[in-house]
Amino acid sequence: MLNPRLASRYAKSLIDIAIEQNSLEETLKDMQLIEAICQQNREFVAMMRSPIIKGDKKNAITDAIFHDRVSVLTIKFIKLLINKGREQNLDEIATAFIAQYRFNKKIRMVKLTTAAPVDSSVVDTLKAKLSAAFEGSSIQIESAVDPELLGGFILDMGDKQLDASVLRDLNDIRKQFSKNLYVPQF
């Protein structure tokens, strides 16, 4: 992140205005769209961060991209960022907005990485156990597949990680054999 404090402040302000105008859910969808565009199109991010491209050109480009796709509040917010010279932080602000929304609504994001795809019953069971462990929170699980794990799973939740993969077990065994604790030293 270029400026997390700035992104957090702008995101908080946008949340406050969206709540005031009863358009928080709509603004969330807009910010998710902006985040997706920024992740998929690095040229858009480079254009927004470019000091060579003038604000009126950036306004025209963002109007062309977001016209009829986002709310009036979001369009006005993007124009405000451009007018204030903060448009280079648009992707960070969108990410901060989504994170603050989840925090306010007590939504916990969990990433489940497995060696092979898992069926919905496993995901539902995991969601139930996590919901019981974190009472009052809503759990959203994002599944990913990484064949290098060989088996087991990795569970990422915020800054915590539970690694119960076969790959980690094999690496632990490899470390034990490399130390060779069972052979007496001469």
N, C-alpha and C positions, 0 to 999 in steps of 0.2 A: 504494500500500500504506500502511496505517495504521502498521504496526509490523513491518517485515521481519525485524528481529533476533528478536523474540518468535516470529514465525511459523516462522522457521528452527529455533529451539531446540525448540519443541514438535514440529515435524515430525521432527527428528532423534531426539527421545525416542520418538516413535511408531514410527519405523523400527527403532530398537534393540529395542523390546518386541516388534514384529512378527517380527523375525528370531529373537529368543529363543523365541517361541512357534511358530515355523515357519509363520507365516501372512502373510508379506510380500506375496505375490501377491494374496491375498484382501483384505488391507488396501489395496493399491493400487487394486483395483477399487472398494472402498468410497470412497476419496478421490476417484477419478474421478467417481463418482456424486454425491458431495457438491459437487464443483466444478461439475458440470453443473447441478445444482439451483440453486446460487448464481448461476450465469451466466444461467439461464433465468428465475429467479423472484426478482426484486429485492425483492419483498415479504417473502420469507423472510429475506433478508439484513437488511432494515430491521428486521424483528422481532427478529433476533438482536442487532442493534446498539442496540435501544431500551432505554434505562435505565428506562422506565416499566413494561415487562413484567417481572414477577418471575421468578426462576429456576425455581420450581416449574411455572409456566405454560410456560416455554420447554422444560423437561424433558418435559412432557406433549405438547407440539406435536412435538418432535423424536422422541419415542417413536412418535407416530401416523404420522409421515412415514417414519421409518427402520426401524420394526419389521418383521422378516422380510425386509428389503432389504439390511441390512449385518450384519457379524459382531458378536459379543458384545464383542470388543475395541474396535471402533469406537464402539459404543453407550456403553461405559464411558468411552472417551476424550471423547466429546461431553459426557457428564454431568460429567466432571472439569472440562472447560472452563467449563461453566455454573457449577459450584460455586466455581471460582476467579475467576469474573467475566471470563473471557477469551473468551466465546462470540462476541463481536463480531469476533474474528479467525479464525473457523472457515474462511471462504472463503480467506483468505490462507494458513492452515496447510495446507489441502488442496492448494493450488497449490505451496507450498513442499515438501510431501511428494512430490508427483509429480516436481518438478524434482530433488530430492535422489535419488529412486529412479533417475531417468534418468542422473544423474551417476555414481552408484555402479555401475550396470550398463553404463556407457559407451554410452548410447543418445543419438545426436545427432538432434535434431529439425530438419527442413528444411522450409521453406514455399516451394512453387513456385507463383508466380502467373503465369498466361498470359492472353493475350487471348481464346483459345478453348480449349475442353477438349482435353486431350492424351490419347492412348491409353496403355495400360499399357506398351507396349514402350518409349516415350520415358522414362517414369518408371523403368522397370527399368534402362535404360541409364544414366540419371543416378545412380541408386542404386549401380550397379556402379562408376562413376567416382568417386563420393564415398567409397565404401568403400575403394577403392584409395588415395585421397588421405589418408584418415584410418584408417590400419590399426589394427585392434583395436577399432574402434567399430562399433556397429550403427547403421544409418541408417534413420530413419522419415521418409517424405515425405508432407506434407499438401499437396494440390493445391487451388488456388483459381483462379477465373476473374474477370478484371477487363477488360471490353471496352474501357475507356478506354486501355489500353496500346497498342492498334492492332495490335501484333505483337510478337514477341520474348517475353522472360520476365524476371521478377524472382525471384531466389533469395535467401531470407533464412535465415541459419543463425546462431543466437545473436545476437551483436552485429555480425555482418558481413552486408553486402548486396551482391549482384552484380546491377546493373541493366542488362540488355541489351535494353531495350524500345525500340520505335519512338518512343514518346512522349518518352522521355528524349533520344533523338537529335534529335527535332524541337525540343525545348526548347533543346538545345545550339545548334542552327542559329539559332534565334530570337535567342539571346543574341549570337551572332556578328554577325548582321545589325543588331542594335540598337546594338552598339559601332561598327559600320561601319569596321572597320580598314582597308579598302581604298580609302577615299576620303580624299585628303589634306586635312588641316585648314588652313583659311586664317586 
